[in-house]
Amino acid sequence: MANKLDKINSDLKKARAKRDEWDTRVKELEKKYKETENTLIHEMVHAANLTPEQLALLIQKASVSVPEELPNEYNTNEEDNLDEE
């Protein structure tokens, strides 16, 4: 009986160690993703030769003119289309 508990305890410790490794890996990848995303945004702004003020104005105008959700006629979800038939 004690051997069974020892085995489970050993497996549990190994699983926790693996989880910690994966948590660290996820955090590293999230950081790398965010840094790369920021670099790409910076490169696009730099390539467009925009000042911070121009970029702010562009973002402001874009957020006003972009619809929140596409109208139903643009819905490409097949399940929704099947319901209509």
PDB file of N, CA, C and O in Angstrom:
ATOM      1  N   MET A   1       0.825  -1.191   0.000  1.00  0.00           N
ATOM      2  CA  MET A   1       0.000   0.000   0.000  1.00  0.00           C
ATOM      3  C   MET A   1       0.868   1.253   0.000  1.00  0.00           C
ATOM      4  O   MET A   1       0.600   2.209  -0.729  1.00  0.00           O
ATOM      5  N   ALA A   2       1.914   1.236   0.830  1.00  0.00           N
ATOM      6  CA  ALA A   2       2.808   2.392   0.907  1.00  0.00           C
ATOM      7  C   ALA A   2       3.559   2.573  -0.408  1.00  0.00           C
ATOM      8  O   ALA A   2       3.826   3.700  -0.825  1.00  0.00           O
ATOM      9  N   ASN A   3       3.901   1.456  -1.063  1.00  0.00           N
ATOM     10  CA  ASN A   3       4.586   1.541  -2.349  1.00  0.00           C
ATOM     11  C   ASN A   3       3.718   2.248  -3.384  1.00  0.00           C
ATOM     12  O   ASN A   3       4.211   3.027  -4.200  1.00  0.00           O
ATOM     13  N   LYS A   4       2.429   1.966  -3.338  1.00  0.00           N
ATOM     14  CA  LYS A   4       1.497   2.591  -4.263  1.00  0.00           C
ATOM     15  C   LYS A   4       1.483   4.110  -4.046  1.00  0.00           C
ATOM     16  O   LYS A   4       1.532   4.885  -5.000  1.00  0.00           O
ATOM     17  N   LEU A   5       1.417   4.514  -2.784  1.00  0.00           N
ATOM     18  CA  LEU A   5       1.417   5.943  -2.459  1.00  0.00           C
ATOM     19  C   LEU A   5       2.742   6.596  -2.845  1.00  0.00           C
ATOM     20  O   LEU A   5       2.766   7.719  -3.348  1.00  0.00           O
ATOM     21  N   ASP A   6       3.832   5.890  -2.610  1.00  0.00           N
ATOM     22  CA  ASP A   6       5.148   6.422  -2.983  1.00  0.00           C
ATOM     23  C   ASP A   6       5.237   6.634  -4.489  1.00  0.00           C
ATOM     24  O   ASP A   6       5.763   7.646  -4.951  1.00  0.00           O
ATOM     25  N   LYS A   7       4.721   5.675  -5.250  1.00  0.00           N
ATOM     26  CA  LYS A   7       4.738   5.784  -6.712  1.00  0.00           C
ATOM     27  C   LYS A   7       3.895   6.970  -7.174  1.00  0.00           C
ATOM     28  O   LYS A   7       4.322   7.758  -8.018  1.00  0.00           O
ATOM     29  N   ILE A   8       2.694   7.086  -6.613  1.00  0.00           N
ATOM     30  CA  ILE A   8       1.819   8.199  -6.986  1.00  0.00           C
ATOM     31  C   ILE A   8       2.465   9.523  -6.600  1.00  0.00           C
ATOM     32  O   ILE A   8       2.422  10.486  -7.365  1.00  0.00           O
ATOM     33  N   ASN A   9       3.059   9.571  -5.418  1.00  0.00           N
ATOM     34  CA  ASN A   9       3.725  10.798  -4.964  1.00  0.00           C
ATOM     35  C   ASN A   9       4.886  11.155  -5.881  1.00  0.00           C
ATOM     36  O   ASN A   9       5.090  12.324  -6.206  1.00  0.00           O
ATOM     37  N   SER A  10       5.637  10.160  -6.293  1.00  0.00           N
ATOM     38  CA  SER A  10       6.751  10.386  -7.216  1.00  0.00           C
ATOM     39  C   SER A  10       6.248  10.917  -8.556  1.00  0.00           C
ATOM     40  O   SER A  10       6.805  11.870  -9.102  1.00  0.00           O
ATOM     41  N   ASP A  11       5.198  10.299  -9.079  1.00  0.00           N
ATOM     42  CA  ASP A  11       4.608  10.754 -10.343  1.00  0.00           C
ATOM     43  C   ASP A  11       4.072  12.175 -10.218  1.00  0.00           C
ATOM     44  O   ASP A  11       4.202  12.982 -11.137  1.00  0.00           O
ATOM     45  N   LEU A  12       3.475  12.467  -9.082  1.00  0.00           N
ATOM     46  CA  LEU A  12       2.935  13.803  -8.843  1.00  0.00           C
ATOM     47  C   LEU A  12       4.050  14.847  -8.838  1.00  0.00           C
ATOM     48  O   LEU A  12       3.897  15.921  -9.420  1.00  0.00           O
ATOM     49  N   LYS A  13       5.155  14.542  -8.192  1.00  0.00           N
ATOM     50  CA  LYS A  13       6.292  15.475  -8.166  1.00  0.00           C
ATOM     51  C   LYS A  13       6.844  15.705  -9.571  1.00  0.00           C
ATOM     52  O   LYS A  13       7.173  16.831  -9.945  1.00  0.00           O
ATOM     53  N   LYS A  14       6.940  14.621 -10.343  1.00  0.00           N
ATOM     54  CA  LYS A  14       7.424  14.741 -11.722  1.00  0.00           C
ATOM     55  C   LYS A  14       6.465  15.585 -12.555  1.00  0.00           C
ATOM     56  O   LYS A  14       6.893  16.431 -13.340  1.00  0.00           O
ATOM     57  N   ALA A  15       5.175  15.351 -12.380  1.00  0.00           N
ATOM     58  CA  ALA A  15       4.171  16.104 -13.136  1.00  0.00           C
ATOM     59  C   ALA A  15       4.221  17.586 -12.772  1.00  0.00           C
ATOM     60  O   ALA A  15       4.111  18.445 -13.647  1.00  0.00           O
ATOM     61  N   ARG A  16       4.386  17.884 -11.500  1.00  0.00           N
ATOM     62  CA  ARG A  16       4.486  19.290 -11.074  1.00  0.00           C
ATOM     63  C   ARG A  16       5.738  19.949 -11.648  1.00  0.00           C
ATOM     64  O   ARG A  16       5.705  21.110 -12.055  1.00  0.00           O
ATOM     65  N   ALA A  17       6.830  19.208 -11.679  1.00  0.00           N
ATOM     66  CA  ALA A  17       8.062  19.754 -12.250  1.00  0.00           C
ATOM     67  C   ALA A  17       7.873  20.038 -13.737  1.00  0.00           C
ATOM     68  O   ALA A  17       8.298  21.082 -14.232  1.00  0.00           O
ATOM     69  N   LYS A  18       7.236  19.112 -14.444  1.00  0.00           N
ATOM     70  CA  LYS A  18       6.959  19.312 -15.876  1.00  0.00           C
ATOM     71  C   LYS A  18       6.046  20.515 -16.077  1.00  0.00           C
ATOM     72  O   LYS A  18       6.261  21.323 -16.981  1.00  0.00           O
ATOM     73  N   ARG A  19       5.017  20.630 -15.223  1.00  0.00           N
ATOM     74  CA  ARG A  19       4.098  21.759 -15.325  1.00  0.00           C
ATOM     75  C   ARG A  19       4.857  23.072 -15.153  1.00  0.00           C
ATOM     76  O   ARG A  19       4.625  24.030 -15.889  1.00  0.00           O
ATOM     77  N   ASP A  20       5.756  23.112 -14.187  1.00  0.00           N
ATOM     78  CA  ASP A  20       6.549  24.322 -13.964  1.00  0.00           C
ATOM     79  C   ASP A  20       7.411  24.645 -15.180  1.00  0.00           C
ATOM     80  O   ASP A  20       7.546  25.808 -15.562  1.00  0.00           O
ATOM     81  N   GLU A  21       7.991  23.612 -15.785  1.00  0.00           N
ATOM     82  CA  GLU A  21       8.788  23.816 -17.000  1.00  0.00           C
ATOM     83  C   GLU A  21       7.921  24.382 -18.119  1.00  0.00           C
ATOM     84  O   GLU A  21       8.324  25.318 -18.811  1.00  0.00           O
ATOM     85  N   TRP A  22       6.731  23.813 -18.294  1.00  0.00           N
ATOM     86  CA  TRP A  22       5.834  24.276 -19.359  1.00  0.00           C
ATOM     87  C   TRP A  22       5.316  25.683 -19.079  1.00  0.00           C
ATOM     88  O   TRP A  22       5.176  26.488 -19.999  1.00  0.00           O
ATOM     89  N   ASP A  23       5.030  25.984 -17.809  1.00  0.00           N
ATOM     90  CA  ASP A  23       4.599  27.342 -17.459  1.00  0.00           C
ATOM     91  C   ASP A  23       5.680  28.354 -17.815  1.00  0.00           C
ATOM     92  O   ASP A  23       5.390  29.426 -18.345  1.00  0.00           O
ATOM     93  N   THR A  24       6.922  28.004 -17.521  1.00  0.00           N
ATOM     94  CA  THR A  24       8.043  28.878 -17.859  1.00  0.00           C
ATOM     95  C   THR A  24       8.156  29.034 -19.367  1.00  0.00           C
ATOM     96  O   THR A  24       8.368  30.138 -19.868  1.00  0.00           O
ATOM     97  N   ARG A  25       8.016  27.939 -20.082  1.00  0.00           N
ATOM     98  CA  ARG A  25       8.097  27.972 -21.551  1.00  0.00           C
ATOM     99  C   ARG A  25       6.981  28.833 -22.143  1.00  0.00           C
ATOM    100  O   ARG A  25       7.221  29.608 -23.069  1.00  0.00           O
ATOM    101  N   VAL A  26       5.779  28.703 -21.618  1.00  0.00           N
ATOM    102  CA  VAL A  26       4.650  29.502 -22.097  1.00  0.00           C
ATOM    103  C   VAL A  26       4.930  30.984 -21.872  1.00  0.00           C
ATOM    104  O   VAL A  26       4.695  31.799 -22.763  1.00  0.00           O
ATOM    105  N   LYS A  27       5.425  31.336 -20.706  1.00  0.00           N
ATOM    106  CA  LYS A  27       5.733  32.742 -20.414  1.00  0.00           C
ATOM    107  C   LYS A  27       6.806  33.274 -21.354  1.00  0.00           C
ATOM    108  O   LYS A  27       6.711  34.405 -21.832  1.00  0.00           O
ATOM    109  N   GLU A  28       7.826  32.464 -21.621  1.00  0.00           N
ATOM    110  CA  GLU A  28       8.884  32.874 -22.548  1.00  0.00           C
ATOM    111  C   GLU A  28       8.326  33.098 -23.953  1.00  0.00           C
ATOM    112  O   GLU A  28       8.658  34.086 -24.608  1.00  0.00           O
ATOM    113  N   LEU A  29       7.484  32.183 -24.405  1.00  0.00           N
ATOM    114  CA  LEU A  29       6.900  32.306 -25.743  1.00  0.00           C
ATOM    115  C   LEU A  29       5.951  33.497 -25.833  1.00  0.00           C
ATOM    116  O   LEU A  29       5.923  34.186 -26.853  1.00  0.00           O
ATOM    117  N   GLU A  30       5.179  33.748 -24.788  1.00  0.00           N
ATOM    118  CA  GLU A  30       4.294  34.916 -24.779  1.00  0.00           C
ATOM    119  C   GLU A  30       5.104  36.208 -24.855  1.00  0.00           C
ATOM    120  O   GLU A  30       4.738  37.144 -25.565  1.00  0.00           O
ATOM    121  N   LYS A  31       6.206  36.244 -24.115  1.00  0.00           N
ATOM    122  CA  LYS A  31       7.073  37.425 -24.134  1.00  0.00           C
ATOM    123  C   LYS A  31       7.683  37.614 -25.524  1.00  0.00           C
ATOM    124  O   LYS A  31       7.710  38.725 -26.052  1.00  0.00           O
ATOM    125  N   LYS A  32       8.170  36.521 -26.110  1.00  0.00           N
ATOM    126  CA  LYS A  32       8.770  36.580 -27.443  1.00  0.00           C
ATOM    127  C   LYS A  32       7.739  37.015 -28.480  1.00  0.00           C
ATOM    128  O   LYS A  32       8.046  37.813 -29.365  1.00  0.00           O
ATOM    129  N   TYR A  33       6.521  36.496 -28.374  1.00  0.00           N
ATOM    130  CA  TYR A  33       5.445  36.854 -29.302  1.00  0.00           C
ATOM    131  C   TYR A  33       5.154  38.349 -29.213  1.00  0.00           C
ATOM    132  O   TYR A  33       5.060  39.030 -30.234  1.00  0.00           O
ATOM    133  N   LYS A  34       5.014  38.853 -27.995  1.00  0.00           N
ATOM    134  CA  LYS A  34       4.700  40.270 -27.789  1.00  0.00           C
ATOM    135  C   LYS A  34       5.832  41.154 -28.313  1.00  0.00           C
ATOM    136  O   LYS A  34       5.569  42.171 -28.954  1.00  0.00           O
ATOM    137  N   GLU A  35       7.071  40.785 -28.052  1.00  0.00           N
ATOM    138  CA  GLU A  35       8.211  41.563 -28.539  1.00  0.00           C
ATOM    139  C   GLU A  35       8.248  41.587 -30.064  1.00  0.00           C
ATOM    140  O   GLU A  35       8.492  42.633 -30.665  1.00  0.00           O
ATOM    141  N   THR A  36       8.007  40.445 -30.686  1.00  0.00           N
ATOM    142  CA  THR A  36       8.009  40.366 -32.147  1.00  0.00           C
ATOM    143  C   THR A  36       6.858  41.171 -32.729  1.00  0.00           C
ATOM    144  O   THR A  36       7.025  41.878 -33.722  1.00  0.00           O
ATOM    145  N   GLU A  37       5.700  41.063 -32.112  1.00  0.00           N
ATOM    146  CA  GLU A  37       4.538  41.831 -32.555  1.00  0.00           C
ATOM    147  C   GLU A  37       4.828  43.335 -32.470  1.00  0.00           C
ATOM    148  O   GLU A  37       4.527  44.084 -33.400  1.00  0.00           O
ATOM    149  N   ASN A  38       5.409  43.765 -31.363  1.00  0.00           N
ATOM    150  CA  ASN A  38       5.747  45.182 -31.199  1.00  0.00           C
ATOM    151  C   ASN A  38       6.788  45.634 -32.217  1.00  0.00           C
ATOM    152  O   ASN A  38       6.712  46.749 -32.733  1.00  0.00           O
ATOM    153  N   THR A  39       7.748  44.780 -32.502  1.00  0.00           N
ATOM    154  CA  THR A  39       8.765  45.106 -33.499  1.00  0.00           C
ATOM    155  C   THR A  39       8.134  45.279 -34.872  1.00  0.00           C
ATOM    156  O   THR A  39       8.466  46.216 -35.599  1.00  0.00           O
ATOM    157  N   LEU A  40       7.225  44.378 -35.227  1.00  0.00           N
ATOM    158  CA  LEU A  40       6.552  44.479 -36.527  1.00  0.00           C
ATOM    159  C   LEU A  40       5.726  45.759 -36.626  1.00  0.00           C
ATOM    160  O   LEU A  40       5.726  46.421 -37.664  1.00  0.00           O
ATOM    161  N   ILE A  41       5.032  46.101 -35.564  1.00  0.00           N
ATOM    162  CA  ILE A  41       4.247  47.341 -35.555  1.00  0.00           C
ATOM    163  C   ILE A  41       5.175  48.540 -35.711  1.00  0.00           C
ATOM    164  O   ILE A  41       4.894  49.457 -36.482  1.00  0.00           O
ATOM    165  N   HIS A  42       6.271  48.525 -34.980  1.00  0.00           N
ATOM    166  CA  HIS A  42       7.236  49.623 -35.061  1.00  0.00           C
ATOM    167  C   HIS A  42       7.785  49.756 -36.474  1.00  0.00           C
ATOM    168  O   HIS A  42       7.916  50.865 -36.991  1.00  0.00           O
ATOM    169  N   GLU A  43       8.106  48.626 -37.098  1.00  0.00           N
ATOM    170  CA  GLU A  43       8.635  48.654 -38.466  1.00  0.00           C
ATOM    171  C   GLU A  43       7.610  49.209 -39.453  1.00  0.00           C
ATOM    172  O   GLU A  43       7.964  49.957 -40.363  1.00  0.00           O
ATOM    173  N   MET A  44       6.332  48.840 -39.271  1.00  0.00           N
ATOM    174  CA  MET A  44       5.289  49.362 -40.161  1.00  0.00           C
ATOM    175  C   MET A  44       5.139  50.873 -40.002  1.00  0.00           C
ATOM    176  O   MET A  44       5.016  51.598 -40.990  1.00  0.00           O
ATOM    177  N   VAL A  45       5.149  51.338 -38.770  1.00  0.00           N
ATOM    178  CA  VAL A  45       5.025  52.777 -38.516  1.00  0.00           C
ATOM    179  C   VAL A  45       6.236  53.502 -39.079  1.00  0.00           C
ATOM    180  O   VAL A  45       6.105  54.558 -39.698  1.00  0.00           O
ATOM    181  N   HIS A  46       7.401  52.938 -38.864  1.00  0.00           N
ATOM    182  CA  HIS A  46       8.630  53.552 -39.364  1.00  0.00           C
ATOM    183  C   HIS A  46       8.629  53.591 -40.897  1.00  0.00           C
ATOM    184  O   HIS A  46       9.020  54.594 -41.496  1.00  0.00           O
ATOM    185  N   ALA A  47       8.191  52.505 -41.523  1.00  0.00           N
ATOM    186  CA  ALA A  47       8.151  52.446 -42.987  1.00  0.00           C
ATOM    187  C   ALA A  47       7.164  53.461 -43.555  1.00  0.00           C
ATOM    188  O   ALA A  47       7.368  53.989 -44.648  1.00  0.00           O
ATOM    189  N   ALA A  48       6.094  53.731 -42.810  1.00  0.00           N
ATOM    190  CA  ALA A  48       5.100  54.706 -43.263  1.00  0.00           C
ATOM    191  C   ALA A  48       5.536  56.133 -42.948  1.00  0.00           C
ATOM    192  O   ALA A  48       4.885  57.096 -43.354  1.00  0.00           O
ATOM    193  N   ASN A  49       6.643  56.256 -42.221  1.00  0.00           N
ATOM    194  CA  ASN A  49       7.203  57.564 -41.871  1.00  0.00           C
ATOM    195  C   ASN A  49       6.170  58.431 -41.141  1.00  0.00           C
ATOM    196  O   ASN A  49       5.989  59.604 -41.467  1.00  0.00           O
ATOM    197  N   LEU A  50       5.502  57.841 -40.156  1.00  0.00           N
ATOM    198  CA  LEU A  50       4.484  58.544 -39.383  1.00  0.00           C
ATOM    199  C   LEU A  50       5.062  59.080 -38.079  1.00  0.00           C
ATOM    200  O   LEU A  50       5.892  58.437 -37.435  1.00  0.00           O
ATOM    201  N   THR A  51       4.607  60.261 -37.707  1.00  0.00           N
ATOM    202  CA  THR A  51       4.945  60.794 -36.388  1.00  0.00           C
ATOM    203  C   THR A  51       3.991  60.149 -35.385  1.00  0.00           C
ATOM    204  O   THR A  51       2.960  59.607 -35.782  1.00  0.00           O
ATOM    205  N   PRO A  52       4.313  60.196 -34.109  1.00  0.00           N
ATOM    206  CA  PRO A  52       3.384  59.653 -33.112  1.00  0.00           C
ATOM    207  C   PRO A  52       1.994  60.302 -33.191  1.00  0.00           C
ATOM    208  O   PRO A  52       0.977  59.639 -32.985  1.00  0.00           O
ATOM    209  N   GLU A  53       1.968  61.584 -33.486  1.00  0.00           N
ATOM    210  CA  GLU A  53       0.685  62.289 -33.594  1.00  0.00           C
ATOM    211  C   GLU A  53      -0.113  61.783 -34.796  1.00  0.00           C
ATOM    212  O   GLU A  53      -1.325  61.591 -34.708  1.00  0.00           O
ATOM    213  N   GLN A  54       0.574  61.569 -35.913  1.00  0.00           N
ATOM    214  CA  GLN A  54      -0.098  61.061 -37.111  1.00  0.00           C
ATOM    215  C   GLN A  54      -0.618  59.641 -36.877  1.00  0.00           C
ATOM    216  O   GLN A  54      -1.719  59.295 -37.305  1.00  0.00           O
ATOM    217  N   LEU A  55       0.174  58.841 -36.204  1.00  0.00           N
ATOM    218  CA  LEU A  55      -0.246  57.473 -35.900  1.00  0.00           C
ATOM    219  C   LEU A  55      -1.477  57.484 -34.996  1.00  0.00           C
ATOM    220  O   LEU A  55      -2.424  56.730 -35.224  1.00  0.00           O
ATOM    221  N   ALA A  56      -1.465  58.332 -33.977  1.00  0.00           N
ATOM    222  CA  ALA A  56      -2.613  58.429 -33.073  1.00  0.00           C
ATOM    223  C   ALA A  56      -3.866  58.835 -33.837  1.00  0.00           C
ATOM    224  O   ALA A  56      -4.944  58.288 -33.602  1.00  0.00           O
ATOM    225  N   LEU A  57      -3.727  59.788 -34.746  1.00  0.00           N
ATOM    226  CA  LEU A  57      -4.865  60.238 -35.546  1.00  0.00           C
ATOM    227  C   LEU A  57      -5.359  59.112 -36.459  1.00  0.00           C
ATOM    228  O   LEU A  57      -6.564  58.903 -36.597  1.00  0.00           O
ATOM    229  N   LEU A  58      -4.440  58.402 -37.071  1.00  0.00           N
ATOM    230  CA  LEU A  58      -4.801  57.283 -37.947  1.00  0.00           C
ATOM    231  C   LEU A  58      -5.557  56.198 -37.176  1.00  0.00           C
ATOM    232  O   LEU A  58      -6.568  55.682 -37.653  1.00  0.00           O
ATOM    233  N   ILE A  59      -5.070  55.862 -36.004  1.00  0.00           N
ATOM    234  CA  ILE A  59      -5.731  54.844 -35.181  1.00  0.00           C
ATOM    235  C   ILE A  59      -7.111  55.324 -34.751  1.00  0.00           C
ATOM    236  O   ILE A  59      -8.074  54.557 -34.760  1.00  0.00           O
ATOM    237  N   GLN A  60      -7.200  56.587 -34.378  1.00  0.00           N
ATOM    238  CA  GLN A  60      -8.486  57.144 -33.964  1.00  0.00           C
ATOM    239  C   GLN A  60      -9.500  57.078 -35.109  1.00  0.00           C
ATOM    240  O   GLN A  60     -10.642  56.665 -34.909  1.00  0.00           O
ATOM    241  N   LYS A  61      -9.084  57.483 -36.292  1.00  0.00           N
ATOM    242  CA  LYS A  61      -9.987  57.454 -37.451  1.00  0.00           C
ATOM    243  C   LYS A  61     -10.359  56.015 -37.819  1.00  0.00           C
ATOM    244  O   LYS A  61     -11.505  55.742 -38.177  1.00  0.00           O
ATOM    245  N   ALA A  62      -9.415  55.118 -37.733  1.00  0.00           N
ATOM    246  CA  ALA A  62      -9.684  53.720 -38.077  1.00  0.00           C
ATOM    247  C   ALA A  62     -10.667  53.097 -37.094  1.00  0.00           C
ATOM    248  O   ALA A  62     -11.535  52.323 -37.497  1.00  0.00           O
ATOM    249  N   SER A  63     -10.544  53.419 -35.830  1.00  0.00           N
ATOM    250  CA  SER A  63     -11.442  52.815 -34.841  1.00  0.00           C
ATOM    251  C   SER A  63     -12.869  53.317 -34.995  1.00  0.00           C
ATOM    252  O   SER A  63     -13.813  52.618 -34.625  1.00  0.00           O
ATOM    253  N   VAL A  64     -13.039  54.509 -35.531  1.00  0.00           N
ATOM    254  CA  VAL A  64     -14.375  55.059 -35.740  1.00  0.00           C
ATOM    255  C   VAL A  64     -15.017  54.460 -36.981  1.00  0.00           C
ATOM    256  O   VAL A  64     -16.229  54.246 -37.007  1.00  0.00           O
ATOM    257  N   SER A  65     -14.224  54.186 -38.008  1.00  0.00           N
ATOM    258  CA  SER A  65     -14.793  53.750 -39.284  1.00  0.00           C
ATOM    259  C   SER A  65     -14.897  52.237 -39.443  1.00  0.00           C
ATOM    260  O   SER A  65     -15.506  51.772 -40.407  1.00  0.00           O
ATOM    261  N   VAL A  66     -14.333  51.467 -38.546  1.00  0.00           N
ATOM    262  CA  VAL A  66     -14.383  50.007 -38.647  1.00  0.00           C
ATOM    263  C   VAL A  66     -15.640  49.511 -37.939  1.00  0.00           C
ATOM    264  O   VAL A  66     -15.853  49.832 -36.770  1.00  0.00           O
ATOM    265  N   PRO A  67     -16.480  48.728 -38.632  1.00  0.00           N
ATOM    266  CA  PRO A  67     -17.698  48.219 -37.980  1.00  0.00           C
ATOM    267  C   PRO A  67     -17.347  47.211 -36.894  1.00  0.00           C
ATOM    268  O   PRO A  67     -16.364  46.478 -37.003  1.00  0.00           O
ATOM    269  N   GLU A  68     -18.151  47.186 -35.865  1.00  0.00           N
ATOM    270  CA  GLU A  68     -17.945  46.240 -34.767  1.00  0.00           C
ATOM    271  C   GLU A  68     -18.130  44.802 -35.242  1.00  0.00           C
ATOM    272  O   GLU A  68     -17.338  43.920 -34.911  1.00  0.00           O
ATOM    273  N   GLU A  69     -19.187  44.581 -36.024  1.00  0.00           N
ATOM    274  CA  GLU A  69     -19.507  43.231 -36.478  1.00  0.00           C
ATOM    275  C   GLU A  69     -20.039  43.318 -37.900  1.00  0.00           C
ATOM    276  O   GLU A  69     -20.737  44.268 -38.257  1.00  0.00           O
ATOM    277  N   LEU A  70     -19.708  42.335 -38.696  1.00  0.00           N
ATOM    278  CA  LEU A  70     -20.195  42.317 -40.067  1.00  0.00           C
ATOM    279  C   LEU A  70     -21.690  42.017 -40.092  1.00  0.00           C
ATOM    280  O   LEU A  70     -22.182  41.249 -39.266  1.00  0.00           O
ATOM    281  N   PRO A  71     -22.408  42.612 -41.025  1.00  0.00           N
ATOM    282  CA  PRO A  71     -23.837  42.287 -41.154  1.00  0.00           C
ATOM    283  C   PRO A  71     -24.026  40.810 -41.469  1.00  0.00           C
ATOM    284  O   PRO A  71     -23.090  40.143 -41.911  1.00  0.00           O
ATOM    285  N   ASN A  72     -25.226  40.298 -41.247  1.00  0.00           N
ATOM    286  CA  ASN A  72     -25.518  38.868 -41.431  1.00  0.00           C
ATOM    287  C   ASN A  72     -25.239  38.361 -42.829  1.00  0.00           C
ATOM    288  O   ASN A  72     -24.876  37.196 -42.991  1.00  0.00           O
ATOM    289  N   GLU A  73     -25.395  39.198 -43.846  1.00  0.00           N
ATOM    290  CA  GLU A  73     -25.177  38.707 -45.214  1.00  0.00           C
ATOM    291  C   GLU A  73     -23.712  38.355 -45.473  1.00  0.00           C
ATOM    292  O   GLU A  73     -23.401  37.669 -46.448  1.00  0.00           O
ATOM    293  N   TYR A  74     -22.808  38.823 -44.601  1.00  0.00           N
ATOM    294  CA  TYR A  74     -21.394  38.497 -44.756  1.00  0.00           C
ATOM    295  C   TYR A  74     -20.972  37.350 -43.857  1.00  0.00           C
ATOM    296  O   TYR A  74     -19.794  36.993 -43.822  1.00  0.00           O
ATOM    297  N   ASN A  75     -21.900  36.777 -43.141  1.00  0.00           N
ATOM    298  CA  ASN A  75     -21.605  35.693 -42.221  1.00  0.00           C
ATOM    299  C   ASN A  75     -21.194  34.460 -43.018  1.00  0.00           C
ATOM    300  O   ASN A  75     -21.935  33.996 -43.885  1.00  0.00           O
ATOM    301  N   THR A  76     -19.999  33.931 -42.718  1.00  0.00           N
ATOM    302  CA  THR A  76     -19.492  32.776 -43.467  1.00  0.00           C
ATOM    303  C   THR A  76     -19.579  31.491 -42.664  1.00  0.00           C
ATOM    304  O   THR A  76     -19.072  30.454 -43.093  1.00  0.00           O
ATOM    305  N   ASN A  77     -20.213  31.548 -41.510  1.00  0.00           N
ATOM    306  CA  ASN A  77     -20.342  30.367 -40.676  1.00  0.00           C
ATOM    307  C   ASN A  77     -21.290  29.383 -41.351  1.00  0.00           C
ATOM    308  O   ASN A  77     -22.454  29.711 -41.584  1.00  0.00           O
ATOM    309  N   GLU A  78     -20.817  28.193 -41.665  1.00  0.00           N
ATOM    310  CA  GLU A  78     -21.613  27.211 -42.404  1.00  0.00           C
ATOM    311  C   GLU A  78     -22.825  26.749 -41.613  1.00  0.00           C
ATOM    312  O   GLU A  78     -23.878  26.488 -42.197  1.00  0.00           O
ATOM    313  N   GLU A  79     -22.697  26.642 -40.295  1.00  0.00           N
ATOM    314  CA  GLU A  79     -23.827  26.205 -39.485  1.00  0.00           C
ATOM    315  C   GLU A  79     -24.980  27.188 -39.601  1.00  0.00           C
ATOM    316  O   GLU A  79     -26.137  26.783 -39.715  1.00  0.00           O
ATOM    317  N   ASP A  80     -24.667  28.488 -39.572  1.00  0.00           N
ATOM    318  CA  ASP A  80     -25.705  29.500 -39.713  1.00  0.00           C
ATOM    319  C   ASP A  80     -26.348  29.419 -41.087  1.00  0.00           C
ATOM    320  O   ASP A  80     -27.562  29.579 -41.217  1.00  0.00           O
ATOM    321  N   ASN A  81     -25.547  29.173 -42.106  1.00  0.00           N
ATOM    322  CA  ASN A  81     -26.072  29.083 -43.461  1.00  0.00           C
ATOM    323  C   ASN A  81     -26.968  27.858 -43.633  1.00  0.00           C
ATOM    324  O   ASN A  81     -27.950  27.905 -44.373  1.00  0.00           O
ATOM    325  N   LEU A  82     -26.635  26.769 -42.957  1.00  0.00           N
ATOM    326  CA  LEU A  82     -27.443  25.559 -43.053  1.00  0.00           C
ATOM    327  C   LEU A  82     -28.803  25.764 -42.402  1.00  0.00           C
ATOM    328  O   LEU A  82     -29.800  25.209 -42.864  1.00  0.00           O
ATOM    329  N   ASP A  83     -28.855  26.555 -41.333  1.00  0.00           N
ATOM    330  CA  ASP A  83     -30.118  26.826 -40.660  1.00  0.00           C
ATOM    331  C   ASP A  83     -31.091  27.562 -41.569  1.00  0.00           C
ATOM    332  O   ASP A  83     -32.304  27.387 -41.457  1.00  0.00           O
ATOM    333  N   GLU A  84     -30.563  28.383 -42.465  1.00  0.00           N
ATOM    334  CA  GLU A  84     -31.405  29.176 -43.341  1.00  0.00           C
ATOM    335  C   GLU A  84     -32.043  28.332 -44.437  1.00  0.00           C
ATOM    336  O   GLU A  84     -33.082  28.713 -44.976  1.00  0.00           O
ATOM    337  N   GLU A  85     -31.444  27.197 -44.779  1.00  0.00           N
ATOM    338  CA  GLU A  85     -31.933  26.355 -45.887  1.00  0.00           C
ATOM    339  C   GLU A  85     -33.109  25.510 -45.503  1.00  0.00           C
ATOM    340  O   GLU A  85     -33.623  24.756 -46.329  1.00  0.00           O
TER     341      GLU A  85
END
